[in-house]
Amino acid sequence: METKLYNNEIAFELSTKKIEEERQGETLAVERPASVQSNGKKFYIESYGCQMNFADSEVVASILANAGFDSTTQYTDADLILINTCAIRDNAEQRVRNRLQGFNIVKKNKKGALVGVLGCMAERLKEKFLEEEKIVDIVVGPDAYRSLPALVEEAETGQKAVNVLLSREETYAEINPVRLNSNGITAFISIMRGCDNMCAFCVVPFTRGRERSRDYRSIIEEAQDLYNRGYREVTLLGQNVDSYRFSDDKTLVGKRLVEAKYEEGVVNFARLLEMVAQIAPDLRVRFSTSHPKDMTDDVLYTMAKYNNICKYIHLPLQSGNSRVLEMMNRTYDREWYKNRIDAIKQIVPDAAISTDIIVGFCSETEDELRDTMTMMEYAKYTMAYMFIYSERPGTLAAKKYKDDIAEEEKKRRLNEVIQLHRIQSLESNKADVGKAFEVLIEGTSARDENYFFGRNSQNKVIVFPKQSQQPGQYVQVKVTDCTSGTLIGEAV
């Protein structure tokens, strides 16, 4: 294979696709349980946004399959078309609106077909969405997915069906998610829902509600079941996994310790991470996302203790300047963040670190942008999701601050950050040339069917020529070449 198949520019853009913080819509094919009688209707679901949205779609698919629905990967064949939405940026919402217009053809050609909007955009706009998008029949927020079968019945009568009630209890703990478009090797496990961090730029606390942690026993059971079925990697998901705390005694849950040491009757994130790692030594464990204010040394020591806990941490920076961080209500400053970077490098020296960065936040100066770039140089991120600030209605920033940086200026700043990260990413990958890594084979490369792709513990994608290996196996791969987004090697 020629290296040009992994052109630096293409690979880099793929690795930083979340500049827009949107994944293209993905569809699913699921099987209805044999014990459930078909109701003769087919559903189609398309997902956008973060990993939590895709995990939620797996819960929705399970609920519908158990209600007798069959699935289809062609929306033109569906009786029920669902789109699971993201509201984090304005163009995420615009993309959903455009996609809905494409579904209108089904409404015109198939009698009784229904269109539903799920997720964060549904929660943010609520009933207003029905007025704006005339083809929408059902609007369902993230905490109301259990009510979907009943809402479908209501919509079939010609009524508009809405349930956007947020819950302080719902975690869908006992629902066994359907694995969508599964490779049978990697899977997401949602460990908590909602967020208590009121970052000034973010709509998540308003669209996903208050933070609540799922019963650790159901998480362990789900991870064990996945392993028994041949999966070899799980990613524990939450808006802020480090603040995970579960106890049967609810009076203990609300307490938040600076250092999350062991407490009798409480399972914190470090303990949960350890329990999942102990299921099997060949079950890889990842997690996302961490918050700098809650990332404790206990979590890092747990990572260092177990080889099967991947040495990769996503630690959003947002800004490297303390004044801007205070305006963002991130509840840490530049020095605190540097302390966490230092702790990671000391306790887990082989860990890779990725981040989120926002440029052009209200009143950000050139010198403050430089602080972000010097922090990038200090942390040496292997991956970065980079964004232009997008004002979201209802947030603290929208109410309190003026979005006073011109769009062209934001784009210029973003380009500077991207260029710096491109250099850093290539340097990081060049440093891996000549090294061998344990890689979990996830499948065939999209660019060359003669090559496998997988990831190492540091979450770097590695491609290498196929031999006699199979997806789901671990293999040692020596890196022989690289681009800024991909390592290229050969099995050894």
DRENDRENTI-24953 format. One line per 8 residues: number of its first residue (from 0); their letters; for each residue x, y, z of C-alpha. Coordinates in nm, 3 decimals. Example, Ala and Ser with C-alpha at 12.3 -4.5 7.8 and 13.67 -1.06 7.14 Angstrom:
0) AS) 1.230:-0.450:0.780  1.367:-0.106:0.714 .
END
This chain:
0) METKLYNN) 0.000:0.000:0.000  0.122:0.349:-0.079  0.130:0.601:0.200  -0.052:0.848:-0.023  -0.373:0.655:0.051  -0.348:0.814:0.392  -0.280:1.167:0.270  -0.193:1.392:0.563 .
8) EIAFELST) -0.467:1.641:0.492  -0.740:1.378:0.457  -0.628:1.186:0.765  -0.605:1.501:0.972  -0.952:1.616:0.875  -1.089:1.272:0.962  -0.921:1.278:1.303  -1.053:1.626:1.380 .
16) KKIEEERQ) -1.400:1.588:1.231  -1.551:1.708:1.557  -1.449:2.063:1.468  -1.821:2.073:1.389  -1.901:1.839:1.685  -2.136:1.643:1.462  -2.119:1.291:1.334  -2.302:1.227:1.011 .
24) GETLAVER) -2.630:1.047:1.055  -2.582:0.676:1.112  -2.851:0.416:1.068  -2.907:0.078:1.227  -3.023:-0.273:1.161  -3.160:-0.458:1.462  -3.345:-0.780:1.522  -3.671:-0.788:1.712 .
32) PASVQSNG) -3.659:-1.042:1.998  -3.805:-1.374:1.887  -4.035:-1.375:2.189  -4.195:-1.045:2.081  -4.470:-1.051:1.820  -4.427:-0.809:1.531  -4.673:-0.519:1.511  -4.614:-0.497:1.135 .
40) KKFYIESY) -4.439:-0.158:1.155  -4.083:-0.066:1.068  -3.875:0.204:1.231  -3.568:0.388:1.109  -3.338:0.591:1.336  -3.059:0.828:1.245  -2.819:0.976:1.499  -2.612:1.293:1.517 .
48) GCQMNFAD) -2.380:1.448:1.773  -2.184:1.303:2.062  -2.127:0.945:2.173  -2.403:0.982:2.431  -2.655:1.035:2.152  -2.546:0.718:1.977  -2.570:0.526:2.305  -2.919:0.669:2.355 .
56) SEVVASIL) -3.022:0.550:2.009  -2.927:0.198:2.115  -3.164:0.233:2.412  -3.442:0.362:2.182  -3.390:0.071:1.942  -3.423:-0.175:2.231  -3.745:-0.013:2.353  -3.903:-0.019:2.006 .
64) ANAGFDST) -3.789:-0.375:1.927  -3.947:-0.495:2.250  -4.267:-0.312:2.154  -4.293:-0.519:1.834  -4.131:-0.286:1.582  -3.898:-0.419:1.313  -3.613:-0.206:1.188  -3.501:-0.090:0.846 .
72) TQYTDADL) -3.190:0.086:0.720  -3.391:0.262:0.446  -3.601:0.553:0.569  -3.821:0.527:0.259  -3.942:0.188:0.389  -4.017:0.307:0.742  -4.348:0.368:0.913  -4.166:0.556:1.189 .
80) ILINTCAI) -3.867:0.777:1.110  -3.667:0.903:1.408  -3.376:1.146:1.417  -3.169:1.172:1.735  -3.040:1.526:1.751  -2.759:1.742:1.882  -2.805:2.101:2.004  -2.450:2.192:2.100 .
88) RDNAEQRV) -2.397:2.417:1.795  -2.624:2.608:1.562  -2.508:2.427:1.249  -2.578:2.096:1.421  -2.940:2.208:1.446  -2.946:2.340:1.090  -2.821:2.009:0.961  -3.107:1.832:1.138 .
96) RNRLQGFN) -3.362:2.075:0.993  -3.226:2.012:0.643  -3.240:1.638:0.697  -3.602:1.657:0.809  -3.695:1.811:0.477  -3.552:1.504:0.309  -3.788:1.286:0.513  -4.085:1.479:0.377 .
104) IVKKNKKG) -4.093:1.255:0.070  -4.193:0.961:0.288  -4.471:1.162:0.451  -4.607:1.244:0.106  -4.579:0.896:-0.043  -4.653:0.665:0.250  -4.986:0.698:0.426  -4.957:0.705:0.803 .
112) ALVGVLGC) -4.580:0.749:0.816  -4.463:0.937:1.125  -4.155:1.150:1.186  -4.011:1.196:1.534  -3.734:1.413:1.675  -3.541:1.282:1.976  -3.266:1.411:2.199  -3.117:1.746:2.289 .
120) MAERLKEK) -3.272:1.953:2.010  -3.614:1.813:2.099  -3.559:1.906:2.463  -3.436:2.255:2.382  -3.718:2.354:2.146  -3.999:2.137:2.286  -4.348:2.208:2.145  -4.210:2.501:1.944 .
128) FLEEEKIV) -4.043:2.246:1.720  -4.379:2.112:1.604  -4.474:2.459:1.484  -4.143:2.524:1.310  -4.111:2.186:1.139  -4.455:2.096:1.008  -4.362:1.739:0.916  -4.270:1.642:1.274 .
136) DIVVGPDA) -4.531:1.434:1.461  -4.341:1.330:1.775  -4.098:1.519:1.999  -3.920:1.322:2.274  -3.655:1.439:2.519  -3.361:1.227:2.644  -3.537:1.115:2.962  -3.866:1.011:2.797 .
144) YRSLPALV) -3.769:0.731:2.561  -3.970:0.471:2.753  -4.285:0.653:2.645  -4.210:0.624:2.272  -4.449:0.332:2.195  -4.735:0.520:2.362  -4.643:0.843:2.184  -4.649:0.661:1.850 .
152) EEAETGQK) -5.002:0.538:1.925  -5.104:0.894:2.014  -4.954:1.034:1.694  -5.135:0.770:1.487  -5.463:0.932:1.591  -5.355:1.257:1.429  -5.244:1.424:1.752  -4.900:1.576:1.797 .
160) AVNVLLSR) -4.721:1.371:2.064  -4.472:1.537:2.300  -4.284:1.420:2.609  -3.988:1.632:2.712  -4.006:1.585:3.089  -3.665:1.569:3.250  -3.606:1.320:3.530  -3.386:1.307:3.837 .
168) EETYAEIN) -3.401:0.926:3.842  -3.401:0.790:3.486  -3.082:0.605:3.383  -3.234:0.325:3.167  -3.027:0.093:3.386  -3.218:-0.229:3.318  -3.265:-0.178:2.945  -3.026:-0.388:2.739 .
176) PVRLNSNG) -2.921:-0.159:2.452  -2.930:-0.287:2.096  -2.581:-0.251:1.947  -2.624:-0.036:1.637  -2.407:-0.098:1.333  -2.199:-0.307:1.569  -1.867:-0.455:1.470  -1.915:-0.700:1.756 .
184) ITAFISIM) -1.588:-0.582:1.910  -1.636:-0.235:2.064  -1.936:-0.095:2.251  -2.046:0.206:2.456  -2.184:0.174:2.809  -2.363:0.476:2.953  -2.277:0.506:3.325  -2.455:0.830:3.407 .
192) RGCDNMCA) -2.685:1.092:3.260  -2.716:1.469:3.279  -2.469:1.729:3.400  -2.442:1.957:3.703  -2.168:2.176:3.555  -2.322:2.500:3.434  -2.058:2.596:3.179  -2.157:2.932:3.035 .
200) FCVVPFTR) -2.148:2.816:2.672  -2.323:2.479:2.709  -2.685:2.370:2.669  -2.637:2.017:2.808  -2.763:2.089:3.164  -3.084:2.225:3.008  -3.130:1.944:2.753  -3.016:1.645:2.959 .
208) GRERSRDY) -3.106:1.753:3.311  -2.937:1.701:3.644  -2.656:1.455:3.692  -2.741:1.106:3.816  -2.530:0.792:3.826  -2.646:0.450:3.714  -2.637:0.152:3.951  -2.286:0.010:3.924 .
216) RSIIEEAQ) -2.423:-0.347:3.933  -2.613:-0.295:3.609  -2.299:-0.148:3.449  -2.088:-0.449:3.549  -2.361:-0.685:3.428  -2.377:-0.510:3.090  -1.998:-0.515:3.050  -1.984:-0.884:3.146 .
224) DLYNRGYR) -2.258:-0.967:2.897  -2.073:-0.783:2.620  -1.754:-0.973:2.699  -1.940:-1.306:2.700  -2.075:-1.219:2.354  -1.726:-1.159:2.214  -1.684:-0.784:2.258  -1.332:-0.689:2.359 .
232) EVTLLGQN) -1.357:-0.316:2.430  -1.606:-0.103:2.621  -1.616:0.274:2.660  -1.778:0.408:2.977  -1.973:0.720:2.885  -2.091:1.021:3.079  -2.094:1.398:3.049  -1.847:1.395:3.339 .
240) VDSYRFSD) -1.746:1.041:3.429  -1.514:1.153:3.709  -1.812:1.269:3.916  -1.976:0.925:3.903  -2.099:0.832:4.252  -2.348:0.561:4.331  -2.482:0.444:4.664  -2.795:0.263:4.773 .
248) DKTLVGKR) -2.802:0.526:5.047  -2.909:0.832:4.846  -2.798:1.070:5.121  -2.435:0.988:5.036  -2.460:1.052:4.663  -2.473:1.429:4.675  -2.147:1.462:4.869  -1.853:1.561:4.649 .
256) LVEAKYEE) -1.500:1.508:4.782  -1.193:1.694:4.659  -1.004:1.365:4.662  -1.248:1.081:4.599  -1.106:0.837:4.853  -1.284:0.516:4.941  -1.606:0.565:5.134  -1.801:0.276:5.275 .
264) GVVNFARL) -2.121:0.229:5.080  -2.018:0.453:4.790  -1.884:0.349:4.451  -1.691:0.634:4.290  -1.549:0.640:3.939  -1.209:0.500:4.032  -1.375:0.200:4.197  -1.618:0.149:3.907 .
272) LEMVAQIA) -1.329:0.163:3.660  -1.146:-0.103:3.859  -1.449:-0.331:3.875  -1.499:-0.318:3.498  -1.127:-0.382:3.440  -1.144:-0.689:3.663  -1.404:-0.860:3.442  -1.130:-0.997:3.216 .
280) PDLRVRFS) -0.771:-0.897:3.137  -0.844:-0.901:2.762  -1.140:-0.664:2.790  -1.016:-0.317:2.712  -1.174:-0.031:2.905  -1.195:0.330:2.789  -1.390:0.625:2.930  -1.511:0.968:2.826 .
288) TSHPKDMT) -1.543:1.249:2.919  -1.337:1.374:3.213  -1.366:1.717:3.375  -1.044:1.881:3.500  -1.202:1.981:3.830  -1.297:1.620:3.911  -1.008:1.421:3.762  -0.854:1.271:4.078 .
296) DDVLYTMA) -0.523:1.096:4.129  -0.720:0.787:4.236  -0.848:0.748:3.880  -0.495:0.784:3.745  -0.353:0.526:3.986  -0.629:0.285:3.884  -0.538:0.339:3.519  -0.172:0.270:3.596 .
304) KYNNICKY) -0.259:-0.048:3.789  -0.448:-0.227:3.511  -0.296:-0.291:3.169  -0.640:-0.330:3.011  -0.749:0.022:3.109  -0.647:0.217:2.800  -0.386:0.484:2.851  -0.590:0.762:2.700 .
312) IHLPLQSG) -0.766:1.056:2.866  -0.994:1.312:2.706  -0.950:1.623:2.922  -1.130:1.928:2.776  -0.934:2.250:2.810  -1.174:2.492:2.632  -0.936:2.783:2.698  -0.584:2.818:2.833 .
320) NSRVLEMM) -0.654:3.157:2.987  -0.779:3.188:3.346  -0.998:3.495:3.283  -1.175:3.326:2.993  -1.213:3.005:3.194  -1.378:3.204:3.473  -1.619:3.363:3.224  -1.692:3.015:3.091 .
328) NRTYDREW) -1.769:2.903:3.449  -1.533:2.609:3.412  -1.448:2.625:3.788  -1.073:2.573:3.736  -0.794:2.799:3.618  -0.485:2.758:3.403  -0.267:2.642:3.692  -0.519:2.380:3.806 .
336) YKNRIDAI) -0.534:2.238:3.455  -0.153:2.229:3.431  -0.149:2.043:3.763  -0.378:1.777:3.619  -0.159:1.743:3.308  0.146:1.706:3.533  -0.031:1.439:3.740  -0.125:1.240:3.430 .
344) KQIVPDAA) 0.232:1.248:3.298  0.375:1.149:3.634  0.132:0.868:3.727  0.050:0.736:3.377  0.357:0.843:3.176  0.253:0.657:2.861  -0.094:0.815:2.852  -0.213:1.009:2.549 .
352) ISTDIIVG) -0.424:1.318:2.614  -0.688:1.472:2.389  -0.895:1.784:2.444  -1.171:2.023:2.338  -1.087:2.384:2.252  -1.319:2.679:2.192  -1.184:2.988:2.017  -1.352:3.324:1.988 .
360) FCSETEDE) -1.540:3.312:2.320  -1.688:3.644:2.428  -1.420:3.916:2.465  -1.128:3.673:2.412  -0.814:3.871:2.319  -0.519:3.774:2.103  -0.301:3.732:2.413  -0.564:3.502:2.564 .
368) LRDTMTMM) -0.569:3.295:2.247  -0.189:3.267:2.282  -0.246:3.123:2.632  -0.456:2.849:2.476  -0.184:2.775:2.223  0.092:2.766:2.484  -0.119:2.522:2.686  -0.146:2.305:2.375 .
376) EYAKYTMA) 0.233:2.307:2.356  0.257:2.221:2.726  0.008:1.933:2.718  0.110:1.797:2.375  -0.235:1.667:2.281  -0.248:1.371:2.047  -0.597:1.471:1.934  -0.802:1.788:1.965 .
384) YMFIYSER) -1.164:1.871:1.885  -1.156:2.239:1.794  -1.454:2.473:1.771  -1.557:2.827:1.698  -1.771:2.965:1.981  -2.138:2.933:1.890  -2.384:3.124:2.110  -2.667:2.898:2.226 .
392) PGTLAAKK) -2.999:3.048:2.342  -3.070:3.017:2.712  -2.712:2.968:2.825  -2.538:3.189:3.078  -2.310:3.331:2.809  -2.604:3.425:2.587  -2.772:3.604:2.878  -2.466:3.770:3.029 .
400) YKDDIAEE) -2.205:3.832:2.760  -2.190:3.988:2.417  -2.078:3.762:2.133  -1.844:4.036:2.018  -1.585:3.864:1.801  -1.651:3.871:1.428  -1.708:3.540:1.253  -1.413:3.589:1.018 .
408) EKKRRLNE) -1.188:3.661:1.314  -1.311:3.344:1.487  -1.229:3.143:1.174  -0.880:3.292:1.157  -0.816:3.199:1.520  -0.952:2.851:1.468  -0.722:2.803:1.171  -0.422:2.902:1.384 .
416) VIQLHRIQ) -0.516:2.646:1.646  -0.572:2.378:1.381  -0.235:2.447:1.221  -0.059:2.415:1.556  -0.238:2.092:1.633  -0.156:1.954:1.289  0.213:2.005:1.362  0.185:1.853:1.709 .
424) SLESNKAD) -0.014:1.555:1.586  0.239:1.476:1.317  0.528:1.512:1.563  0.352:1.278:1.807  0.294:1.017:1.539  0.651:1.043:1.406  0.774:0.967:1.757  0.589:0.633:1.737 .
432) VGKAFEVL) 0.765:0.519:1.418  0.978:0.215:1.503  0.772:0.127:1.812  0.545:-0.178:1.846  0.196:-0.153:1.995  -0.072:-0.399:2.093  -0.362:-0.330:1.858  -0.720:-0.456:1.882 .
440) IEGTSARD) -0.831:-0.528:1.526  -1.164:-0.354:1.465  -1.213:-0.423:1.097  -1.101:-0.363:0.739  -0.958:-0.026:0.644  -1.205:0.194:0.458  -0.926:0.301:0.221  -0.776:-0.037:0.132 .
448) ENYFFGRN) -0.955:-0.371:0.174  -0.616:-0.544:0.202  -0.548:-0.366:0.529  -0.689:-0.399:0.880  -0.734:-0.105:1.114  -0.741:-0.092:1.492  -0.632:0.129:1.778  -0.361:0.105:2.036 .
456) SQNKVIVF) -0.409:0.180:2.404  -0.343:0.549:2.336  -0.643:0.558:2.098  -0.428:0.610:1.787  -0.554:0.447:1.469  -0.309:0.199:1.315  -0.348:0.035:0.973  -0.148:-0.269:0.863 .
464) PKQSQQPG) -0.158:-0.540:0.593  -0.390:-0.832:0.650  -0.242:-1.172:0.720  -0.423:-1.455:0.895  -0.561:-1.240:1.179  -0.930:-1.174:1.241  -1.124:-0.874:1.379  -1.149:-0.896:1.756 .
472) QYVQVKVT) -0.797:-1.030:1.795  -0.505:-0.852:1.955  -0.189:-0.824:1.748  0.148:-0.659:1.791  0.203:-0.399:1.519  0.531:-0.222:1.449  0.487:0.132:1.318  0.679:0.193:0.996 .
480) DCTSGTLI) 0.528:0.523:0.876  0.264:0.778:0.969  0.052:1.075:0.871  -0.078:1.339:1.112  -0.389:1.127:1.172  -0.285:0.765:1.121  -0.007:0.524:1.211  0.094:0.275:0.940 .
488) GEAV) 0.264:-0.049:1.030  0.302:-0.422:0.996  0.215:-0.712:1.224  0.514:-0.863:1.404 .
END
